[in-house]
C-alpha cells in the first residue's frame, strides 16, 4: 500500500511540477546507476521543491534525510515517514538528540542494502544564492558505515546539481543535472578526500556565482541575458564574456492572467506570504497551494458551468485559466 501510494503521489506531483514550472530539463540520466546502492548528494536552494523534483524525475524511488525539527508532531511524523522521509538530528536540536541519528542511519543502511537510494542535501541548509556551501560529513559516514556492516556491498555517490532560472517564481525554468557516479573505493581514513571529490563534482553541475559582491554579479548576468539555469552558459560568460543564446525577457501577460483566473488561490498566497519567515519557502508554499486547491477551484467552476446561469463565464474562466497556466513564463531573477 505504501509503495502504491508513493507511486500515485509521484505521478500527481510530477504533473503539477510541469504546470508550475515553464520547463524542466533533466540531463545526465545515463549516469544514474542500476542495481546499486545510491547515495544521491545534491545542492539545496529551494526548500521542499528540491526533493520533489528529485523524487519525480528519477526512477530511483528514493528516501530522504530531512531535518528532525519538522517531525515534532506525531501526525506529521507518521505522514513524513509514509512518504519516505527520515529525520536527521543536529546539534541545535539538543546534544542528546544526536544519538537518535543512530536509528536513522540503521534505516538508511537497510534501504541501501536492498540497492535503494537515499537523498541527502549535504550543505546542511538551503539558500537562494547560487554557489555551493561546504558539505557535511553525513553522506560519507553513511557510505563507510554501510561498507563496515556489509563489506561486499559497493555503494556509489551520485552528485546532482539543481538549477533554477528564478527560485521563487512560477513559470520559471529548472535544469537537473546528474553527474557521474563516484565509487566509495577508499578507506574510511580518507573520508575527507571523498567529501572534497563529491563537493567538486556537485559544484561543476550547478550554476556558481561568486559569493563576493553576489548581487552585483547576479545583476550583471541578468543584464546580459545569461541563462541562470545553465552552468555551462554562466561559466562561458565568466571565462570569455560570451553569451551564445541570450535569454529575452518574456511577456508577463500570461502570468498576470494566471493570477486573475486563479484569483482565490492567488488571494490565499497574498494572505499567507507575510507569515512565511524564511523566503526560501516561497516557492514551496506557492506550489502546495496550487497542488492542494487548484483541482477544487476547477471543480467549482465546472459546477457553476453545469448548474447555474454563470455557465458561460465559468467555462471561459476555466478555459483561459488552463491556457494562462500552460503558457505562463516568468523572468529570471
C-alpha positions in Angstrom: 0.0 0.0 0.0 2.8 2.4 0.9 4.6 1.8 -2.4 1.4 2.2 -4.4 0.5 5.4 -2.6 4.0 6.8 -3.3 3.7 5.8 -6.9 0.4 7.6 -7.4 1.7 10.6 -5.4 4.8 10.9 -7.5 2.7 10.9 -10.7 0.4 13.7 -9.4 3.3 15.8 -8.1 5.3 15.4 -11.3 2.3 16.6 -13.4 1.8 19.6 -11.0 5.5 20.5 -11.2 5.3 20.6 -15.0 2.4 23.0 -14.7 4.1 25.1 -12.1 7.4 25.4 -14.0 7.6 26.5 -17.6 10.3 23.9 -18.4 12.0 21.1 -16.5 15.2 19.9 -18.2 16.9 16.7 -17.0 20.4 16.0 -18.1 22.8 13.1 -17.4 20.1 10.4 -16.8 22.5 7.9 -18.3 24.7 8.4 -15.2 22.0 7.1 -12.8 23.3 3.6 -11.7 21.2 0.5 -11.9 21.0 -2.2 -9.2 23.4 -0.4 -6.9 23.1 1.3 -3.5 23.0 5.0 -4.4 23.6 7.9 -2.0 22.4 11.0 -4.0 24.1 14.2 -2.9 22.6 17.5 -4.3 22.8 21.2 -3.7 19.9 22.8 -1.9 18.4 26.1 -2.9 14.6 25.8 -3.0 13.3 24.1 0.2 10.7 21.3 -0.5 10.8 21.9 -4.3 14.3 20.3 -4.4 13.3 16.8 -3.1 10.1 16.9 -5.0 12.0 17.4 -8.3 14.4 14.6 -7.5 11.7 12.2 -6.4 9.7 12.6 -9.5 12.4 12.9 -12.2 14.3 9.7 -11.5 13.3 6.0 -11.4 15.1 5.6 -8.0 12.1 5.8 -5.7 14.4 7.5 -3.1 14.2 8.0 0.7 15.1 11.5 2.0 17.1 12.7 5.0 15.2 15.6 6.5 15.9 17.9 9.4 14.3 16.5 12.5 12.5 19.7 13.6 9.7 19.0 11.1 8.9 15.6 12.8 7.9 17.1 16.2 4.1 16.5 15.8 3.2 12.7 15.8 0.8 13.0 12.9 3.3 14.9 10.7 6.0 12.4 11.7 3.8 9.5 10.5 2.9 11.3 7.3 6.6 12.1 6.5 7.7 8.6 7.2 4.9 7.3 4.9 6.4 9.4 2.1 9.9 8.1 2.7 11.4 10.9 4.8 13.7 10.1 7.6 14.8 12.6 10.4 18.3 13.9 10.9 19.1 15.5 14.2 21.6 18.3 14.5 23.4 19.9 17.5 20.9 22.7 17.6 18.2 20.1 18.3 20.0 19.2 21.5 23.1 17.1 22.1 21.1 14.2 23.5 19.1 14.1 20.3 22.2 13.4 18.2 22.1 9.8 19.5 18.8 9.3 17.7 20.6 9.6 14.4 21.8 6.0 15.0 18.3 4.8 14.3 18.1 6.9 11.2 21.4 5.5 9.9 20.2 2.0 10.6 17.2 2.6 8.4 19.3 4.1 5.6 21.6 1.0 5.8 18.6 -1.2 5.3 17.4 0.8 2.3 20.9 0.8 0.7 21.4 -2.9 1.4 18.4 -3.5 -0.9 20.0 -1.4 -3.7 17.8 1.5 -2.8 18.5 5.2 -2.9 18.9 7.8 -0.1 19.0 11.5 -1.0 20.9 13.9 1.3 21.3 17.7 0.8 24.7 17.7 2.3 25.1 21.5 2.5 23.0 21.2 5.7 20.9 24.3 4.9 19.3 26.0 2.0 19.9 29.3 0.3 18.7 31.2 -2.7 22.3 32.2 -3.5 23.9 30.2 -6.4 27.1 28.8 -5.0 27.9 25.6 -3.1 28.4 25.7 0.6 30.7 23.3 2.5 29.3 19.8 2.6 28.7 18.0 5.9 30.2 14.5 6.5 26.8 12.7 6.9 26.9 11.1 3.4 30.5 9.7 3.9 29.5 8.4 7.3 26.6 6.7 5.7 28.7 5.2 2.9 31.5 3.9 5.1 29.1 2.7 7.8 27.3 0.6 5.2 30.5 -0.9 4.0 31.6 -1.7 7.5 28.4 -3.7 8.2 28.1 -5.2 4.7 31.7 -5.4 3.3 30.6 -6.9 0.0 28.2 -4.1 -0.9 29.6 -1.3 -3.2 27.7 1.9 -2.7 28.2 4.9 -5.0 27.7 8.6 -4.5 25.6 10.3 -7.3 26.3 14.1 -7.5 23.4 16.2 -8.7 23.1 19.9 -9.5 19.6 21.6 -9.4 19.5 24.9 -11.2 16.6 27.5 -11.3 16.2 30.5 -13.6 14.1 32.0 -10.8 13.7 30.3 -7.4 10.6 32.0 -6.2 8.5 32.4 -9.4 6.2 30.0 -11.2 6.7 29.8 -14.9 10.4 29.6 -14.5 12.9 27.0 -15.7 14.6 24.2 -13.8 17.6 22.2 -15.0 18.5 19.0 -13.1 22.0 17.6 -14.0 23.2 14.2 -12.9 26.9 13.7 -12.8 29.0 10.6 -13.0 28.7 8.2 -10.0 31.6 8.2 -7.6 32.6 4.9 -6.2 33.4 4.6 -2.5 36.7 2.8 -3.1 38.9 4.4 -0.4 39.4 3.6 3.3 37.4 5.5 5.9 40.6 7.3 6.9 40.3 9.2 3.6 36.7 10.3 4.1 37.8 13.9 3.8 39.1 13.2 0.3 35.8 11.7 -0.7 33.9 14.8 0.6 36.1 17.1 -1.4 35.7 15.0 -4.5 31.9 15.0 -4.2 31.8 18.7 -3.4 33.8 19.5 -6.6 31.5 17.3 -8.7 28.3 18.9 -7.4 29.9 22.4 -7.9 30.6 21.6 -11.6 26.9 20.6 -12.1 25.4 23.8 -10.7 25.5 27.5 -11.5 28.2 29.1 -9.5 28.1 32.8 -8.9 31.0 34.4 -6.9 29.8 35.0 -3.3 31.8 38.2 -3.1 29.5 41.1 -4.4 27.0 38.4 -5.1 24.1 40.7 -6.0 26.2 42.8 -8.4 27.4 39.6 -10.1 23.8 38.3 -10.4 22.6 41.7 -11.8 25.4 41.6 -14.4 24.4 38.1 -15.6 20.7 39.2 -15.8 21.5 42.3 -17.8 23.4 40.2 -20.3 20.7 37.6 -20.7 22.8 34.7 -19.4 20.8 31.5 -18.8 20.8 31.2 -15.0 19.6 27.6 -15.2 22.6 26.6 -17.3 26.0 26.1 -15.6 27.8 26.0 -18.9 26.3 29.3 -20.0 27.4 31.0 -16.8 30.8 29.5 -16.9 31.3 30.6 -20.5 30.3 34.2 -19.6 32.9 34.3 -16.8 35.6 32.8 -19.0 35.3 35.0 -22.1 32.2 37.2 -21.8 30.3 35.2 -24.4 26.5 34.7 -24.4 25.6 32.2 -27.2 21.9 32.1 -26.6 20.8 35.2 -24.6 17.5 34.9 -22.6 15.0 37.5 -23.6 12.5 38.9 -21.1 9.2 37.1 -21.6 5.8 38.8 -21.7 4.3 38.9 -18.3 0.8 38.9 -19.6 0.2 35.1 -19.2 1.5 35.3 -15.6 -0.9 38.2 -14.8 -3.8 36.5 -16.4 -3.0 33.3 -14.5 -3.3 35.2 -11.2 -6.6 36.7 -12.4 -8.2 33.4 -13.5 -6.9 31.7 -10.3 -7.8 34.7 -8.0 -8.9 32.6 -5.0 -5.6 30.7 -4.9 -3.6 34.0 -5.5 -5.6 35.6 -2.7 -4.6 32.8 -0.3 -0.9 33.3 -1.3 -1.1 37.0 -0.6 -2.6 36.3 2.8 0.0 33.6 3.6 3.1 35.4 2.3 3.7 37.8 5.2 3.5 34.9 7.6 6.4 33.0 6.0 9.6 33.9 7.8 12.1 32.1 5.5 11.7 33.4 2.0 13.4 30.2 0.6 10.0 28.6 1.3 8.0 31.0 -1.0 8.1 28.6 -4.0 7.2 25.7 -1.8 4.0 27.3 -0.5 3.0 28.6 -3.9 3.3 25.1 -5.3 1.5 23.5 -2.4 -1.4 25.9 -2.6 -1.8 25.1 -6.3 -1.3 21.3 -5.8 -3.9 21.1 -2.9 -6.5 23.6 -4.1 -6.3 24.1 -7.9 -8.4 21.0 -8.5 -11.1 22.2 -6.1 -11.2 25.6 -7.9 -11.7 23.8 -11.2 -14.4 21.6 -9.8 -16.2 24.7 -8.5 -16.0 26.3 -12.0 -17.3 23.1 -13.6 -20.2 23.1 -11.1 -21.0 26.7 -11.8 -20.9 25.9 -15.6 -23.3 23.0 -15.3 -25.7 24.2 -12.6 -26.0 28.0 -12.8 -26.7 30.9 -15.1 -23.0 31.7 -14.8 -22.1 28.8 -17.1 -20.6 30.8 -20.0 -18.5 32.9 -17.6 -17.3 29.8 -15.6 -16.4 27.9 -18.8 -14.4 31.0 -20.1 -12.5 31.4 -16.8 -11.8 27.6 -16.7 -10.5 27.5 -20.3 -8.5 30.8 -20.0 -7.1 29.6 -16.6 -5.7 26.5 -18.3 -4.3 28.5 -21.2 -2.6 31.0 -18.9 -1.2 28.2 -16.7 0.2 26.4 -19.7 1.8 29.5 -21.3 3.0 31.1 -18.0 6.6 32.1 -18.4 8.4 34.3 -15.9 11.6 36.3 -16.0 14.9 35.2 -14.4 16.0 36.5 -11.1 
